[in-house]
Amino acid sequence: MMAMFAAPQAVPATHVGGIGELVHVVLALLLVVAVLLLLGRLLRRTRAFGAPGAKAMEILADLPLGTKERAILMRIGSTQLLLGVAPGRVSTLHVLATPLDLTSAAHVARTDGLSFQALLRRSLGA
């Protein structure tokens, strides 16, 4: 008669991976990270192209005022706004009566050494 419990069969020894398997795992992880980065970039681009009214609102220039504070010149439709941005707060500093022409201002800034800050002071009459 056969015993109910037989002796266990020999368990095959586990294979200890070598350098080749480590390289394979690292390459697979790098491939996954690259695909995620590519998908993130594509998603960001499609949001920018597909967003309704994306051209109606645009940041024209910004100027750091401190470590976390910024002055931002923004165009909404045909109106330009100067906004103060700080952590947890956005304030309208000035609504420009006549919009700044930044295409010529950028050219002037490159040739004459005027910065956005100087142009802003001049436009505000300071």
Backbone bond lengths (Angstrom), bond angles and torsions (degrees), N, CA, C in turn:
res aa  C-N    CA-C-N  psi(-1)  N-CA   C-N-CA  omega(-1)  CA-C   N-CA-C  phi
1 M - - - 1.418 - - 1.521 108.85 -
2 M 1.290 113.93 144.24 1.445 120.24 -176.69 1.520 109.53 -87.64
3 A 1.294 115.14 140.91 1.462 119.09 -179.67 1.517 109.92 -72.97
4 M 1.287 114.40 145.23 1.443 119.68 -177.74 1.524 112.14 -66.52
5 F 1.259 114.29 -34.33 1.459 118.42 179.97 1.512 108.40 -112.08
6 A 1.279 114.49 116.28 1.454 118.54 -179.84 1.514 108.65 -92.25
7 A 1.260 115.20 162.10 1.458 120.51 177.70 1.524 108.53 -66.35
8 P 1.307 117.73 138.44 1.463 119.38 -179.01 1.517 111.04 -62.45
9 Q 1.307 113.03 144.09 1.453 117.59 177.98 1.515 109.17 -73.57
10 A 1.242 115.54 161.85 1.455 119.94 -178.79 1.526 108.87 -66.74
11 V 1.304 116.26 129.04 1.465 122.09 178.91 1.515 107.85 -83.62
12 P 1.343 116.09 127.58 1.467 116.21 179.81 1.527 110.76 -65.15
13 A 1.272 115.56 143.60 1.461 121.34 -179.64 1.535 109.11 -67.08
14 T 1.314 116.13 140.40 1.459 119.75 178.35 1.517 108.85 -71.81
15 H 1.316 113.39 143.33 1.462 119.60 -178.19 1.521 109.00 -84.12
16 V 1.271 117.28 123.82 1.455 122.22 177.46 1.521 106.98 -86.57
17 G 1.368 115.46 121.24 1.461 120.23 -176.73 1.514 111.88 -68.74
18 G 1.287 113.62 150.22 1.446 119.73 179.64 1.520 110.47 -106.16
19 I 1.290 115.90 -165.70 1.463 122.75 179.98 1.527 110.82 -62.58
20 G 1.313 116.99 -36.43 1.459 121.17 -179.30 1.524 112.27 -60.17
21 E 1.328 116.52 -42.31 1.463 119.80 178.79 1.528 111.10 -69.49
22 L 1.308 117.43 -37.28 1.465 120.83 177.73 1.529 110.49 -62.99
23 V 1.311 117.07 -42.90 1.458 121.46 177.64 1.525 109.98 -62.69
24 H 1.321 116.85 -40.05 1.460 121.43 179.16 1.536 110.81 -62.26
25 V 1.319 117.23 -43.94 1.472 121.43 179.87 1.529 110.50 -66.22
26 V 1.316 117.58 -43.62 1.468 121.15 -179.96 1.526 110.29 -63.54
27 L 1.319 117.77 -42.95 1.470 120.61 178.50 1.519 111.30 -64.38
28 A 1.319 117.62 -38.92 1.466 120.43 177.57 1.524 110.81 -64.31
29 L 1.324 117.78 -42.09 1.466 121.05 177.85 1.529 111.20 -64.53
30 L 1.324 117.77 -42.11 1.458 121.19 177.81 1.527 111.20 -62.94
31 L 1.320 116.59 -37.56 1.457 120.54 177.46 1.525 110.92 -64.45
32 V 1.321 117.50 -42.61 1.466 121.39 178.36 1.527 110.46 -63.50
33 V 1.327 118.18 -44.04 1.468 121.50 178.87 1.525 110.68 -63.33
34 A 1.327 117.37 -41.68 1.470 120.66 179.20 1.522 111.00 -63.94
35 V 1.313 117.80 -40.81 1.471 120.83 178.17 1.531 110.27 -64.51
36 L 1.322 117.50 -41.64 1.472 120.43 178.05 1.524 111.92 -63.20
37 L 1.330 116.88 -42.62 1.463 119.55 178.04 1.526 111.48 -64.57
38 L 1.311 116.94 -40.79 1.458 121.06 178.11 1.524 111.14 -64.08
39 L 1.310 117.32 -43.06 1.467 120.20 177.61 1.525 111.58 -64.35
40 G 1.321 117.35 -38.76 1.463 120.57 177.54 1.517 112.00 -63.37
41 R 1.323 116.57 -42.47 1.463 120.63 178.47 1.530 111.15 -65.44
42 L 1.328 117.05 -42.68 1.463 120.40 178.20 1.527 111.23 -64.36
43 L 1.314 116.99 -39.81 1.463 120.59 178.88 1.519 110.63 -64.46
44 R 1.325 116.78 -40.66 1.467 120.36 178.60 1.527 110.89 -63.60
45 R 1.323 116.86 -40.75 1.464 120.56 179.42 1.514 111.93 -68.13
46 T 1.311 117.67 -40.93 1.461 119.33 -178.83 1.515 111.01 -69.37
47 R 1.316 118.57 -31.75 1.473 120.54 174.90 1.513 110.43 -64.77
48 A 1.330 116.86 -40.69 1.467 120.11 -178.73 1.519 110.96 -67.18
49 F 1.335 117.19 -38.39 1.457 119.91 -178.80 1.523 111.76 -78.27
50 G 1.323 117.03 -33.97 1.451 119.64 -173.87 1.512 114.64 -92.36
51 A 1.323 118.02 -5.57 1.459 119.93 -176.61 1.520 110.40 -72.52
52 P 1.333 117.35 123.27 1.461 118.03 177.60 1.518 110.64 -69.84
53 G 1.303 116.11 135.58 1.458 121.15 179.51 1.510 113.89 76.12
54 A 1.335 117.85 16.67 1.459 120.06 -179.03 1.525 110.85 -64.72
55 K 1.338 117.15 -30.15 1.457 120.27 179.54 1.525 111.71 -82.51
56 A 1.319 117.89 -16.66 1.461 120.93 -178.13 1.527 111.53 -76.72
57 M 1.326 117.52 -22.07 1.454 121.10 -178.63 1.520 107.74 -129.46
58 E 1.343 116.07 125.65 1.460 119.72 -172.84 1.523 109.93 -149.73
59 I 1.321 116.61 139.17 1.461 121.49 173.30 1.517 107.22 -86.51
60 L 1.327 115.74 119.39 1.460 120.98 -176.94 1.526 112.11 -87.86
61 A 1.335 116.62 -40.05 1.466 120.50 -179.01 1.518 108.45 -159.90
62 D 1.308 115.75 157.70 1.457 119.89 173.89 1.515 109.97 -143.07
63 L 1.320 114.81 156.46 1.456 121.52 -176.24 1.522 108.41 -140.22
64 P 1.333 118.38 120.15 1.467 118.91 176.81 1.523 110.22 -70.97
65 L 1.335 115.75 131.47 1.463 121.30 179.51 1.519 112.02 -105.39
66 G 1.290 116.74 -19.59 1.460 122.86 179.50 1.515 108.04 -160.97
67 T 1.325 116.03 -160.95 1.458 118.63 -179.11 1.519 111.72 -70.49
68 K 1.337 117.35 -33.17 1.458 120.29 -178.11 1.523 112.95 -127.37
69 E 1.313 117.83 0.03 1.460 121.47 -177.39 1.525 109.91 -103.90
70 R 1.338 115.51 144.21 1.463 121.24 -179.58 1.526 109.00 -141.68
71 A 1.320 115.09 150.94 1.461 122.26 167.73 1.517 105.97 -106.36
72 I 1.325 116.38 128.74 1.461 121.03 -176.42 1.514 108.88 -123.22
73 L 1.322 116.13 130.19 1.460 122.39 172.59 1.515 106.62 -96.69
74 M 1.341 115.49 119.70 1.455 121.14 -173.36 1.511 110.16 -126.14
75 R 1.330 115.45 142.46 1.462 120.72 175.74 1.511 108.01 -108.60
76 I 1.331 115.26 126.29 1.455 122.22 174.47 1.515 105.86 -123.89
77 G 1.322 116.15 108.88 1.461 120.06 -173.42 1.514 108.54 66.49
78 S 1.336 116.58 -120.46 1.461 120.22 177.57 1.526 111.52 -105.86
79 T 1.325 118.31 3.24 1.462 122.95 -178.34 1.520 110.11 -97.72
80 Q 1.332 116.10 137.54 1.456 120.85 174.67 1.517 109.13 -107.61
81 L 1.337 115.30 134.88 1.457 122.73 -179.65 1.514 109.87 -121.17
82 L 1.310 116.09 142.87 1.450 121.61 170.89 1.521 106.25 -103.29
83 L 1.320 116.32 118.12 1.462 122.07 -176.42 1.516 110.05 -113.30
84 G 1.319 115.23 143.42 1.453 122.07 170.94 1.513 107.84 -102.08
85 V 1.328 116.75 124.82 1.456 121.17 -176.97 1.517 108.55 -119.13
86 A 1.324 115.54 124.59 1.463 123.11 176.34 1.528 106.58 -133.99
87 P 1.306 118.42 165.62 1.461 119.32 179.68 1.527 111.37 -56.74
88 G 1.313 115.75 120.17 1.456 121.12 178.07 1.508 115.26 78.97
89 R 1.335 118.61 8.79 1.455 119.56 -176.10 1.519 111.27 -154.16
90 V 1.343 115.51 135.56 1.461 122.55 173.55 1.516 106.39 -128.95
91 S 1.337 116.98 125.44 1.459 121.54 -177.84 1.517 109.85 -125.23
92 T 1.335 116.02 141.68 1.458 120.42 174.04 1.523 107.46 -81.40
93 L 1.321 116.49 118.78 1.456 121.21 179.92 1.525 111.68 -90.08
94 H 1.344 115.72 -37.52 1.464 119.09 -176.73 1.525 108.83 -162.44
95 V 1.334 116.07 141.89 1.460 122.10 171.24 1.517 105.60 -106.36
96 L 1.315 117.13 118.22 1.460 120.73 -175.83 1.520 110.10 -74.95
97 A 1.321 116.52 127.22 1.461 121.27 179.60 1.523 110.73 -69.49
98 T 1.313 115.67 -42.62 1.464 120.00 175.48 1.522 107.27 -116.57
99 P 1.321 117.95 122.30 1.465 120.39 -177.79 1.529 112.05 -62.07
100 L 1.319 114.91 143.47 1.455 120.53 175.98 1.518 109.16 -74.48
101 D 1.329 116.86 139.75 1.452 121.30 174.58 1.519 107.22 -92.27
102 L 1.324 116.24 95.56 1.464 120.39 -174.25 1.512 113.01 -77.29
103 T 1.312 118.27 -17.07 1.467 118.47 177.97 1.520 109.68 -68.24
104 S 1.324 117.31 -44.21 1.458 118.92 176.98 1.521 110.52 -77.11
105 A 1.341 117.49 -30.81 1.466 120.64 179.15 1.525 110.28 -66.19
106 A 1.321 117.45 -37.58 1.464 119.81 178.46 1.527 110.01 -66.32
107 H 1.318 115.94 -37.17 1.462 119.25 178.01 1.523 110.07 -67.83
108 V 1.329 117.03 -42.27 1.468 120.95 178.30 1.517 110.09 -64.42
109 A 1.337 116.82 -40.29 1.464 119.79 -178.78 1.521 110.94 -63.54
110 R 1.328 117.15 -34.76 1.452 119.22 179.74 1.521 111.29 -73.86
111 T 1.334 117.32 -35.48 1.457 118.54 -175.11 1.525 112.29 -89.66
112 D 1.324 118.07 -39.45 1.463 120.41 -175.96 1.521 113.78 -97.95
113 G 1.319 118.94 -6.06 1.453 120.99 -179.96 1.518 113.25 82.57
114 L 1.335 119.38 11.36 1.455 121.27 176.90 1.518 109.14 -77.69
115 S 1.311 115.79 139.70 1.450 119.72 178.87 1.523 109.69 -103.67
116 F 1.307 115.85 174.27 1.461 120.78 175.44 1.520 110.22 -58.72
117 Q 1.304 116.34 -38.41 1.462 121.21 -179.93 1.533 110.37 -62.21
118 A 1.324 118.09 -44.12 1.461 121.29 179.47 1.526 111.02 -66.58
119 L 1.322 117.20 -41.21 1.463 120.44 177.88 1.523 111.35 -63.65
120 L 1.323 116.68 -39.55 1.453 121.32 179.68 1.528 110.72 -66.37
121 R 1.321 116.56 -43.72 1.469 119.31 177.67 1.531 110.84 -61.27
122 R 1.341 115.78 -42.74 1.460 119.36 -179.85 1.522 111.46 -64.77
123 S 1.331 117.34 -39.29 1.469 119.57 -178.97 1.526 112.14 -71.75
124 L 1.335 117.00 -28.16 1.470 120.67 178.29 1.516 112.12 -86.85
125 G 1.308 117.14 -3.65 1.455 121.05 177.66 1.517 113.58 79.48
126 A 1.297 117.50 20.93 1.469 120.11 -179.36 1.506 110.62 -94.67
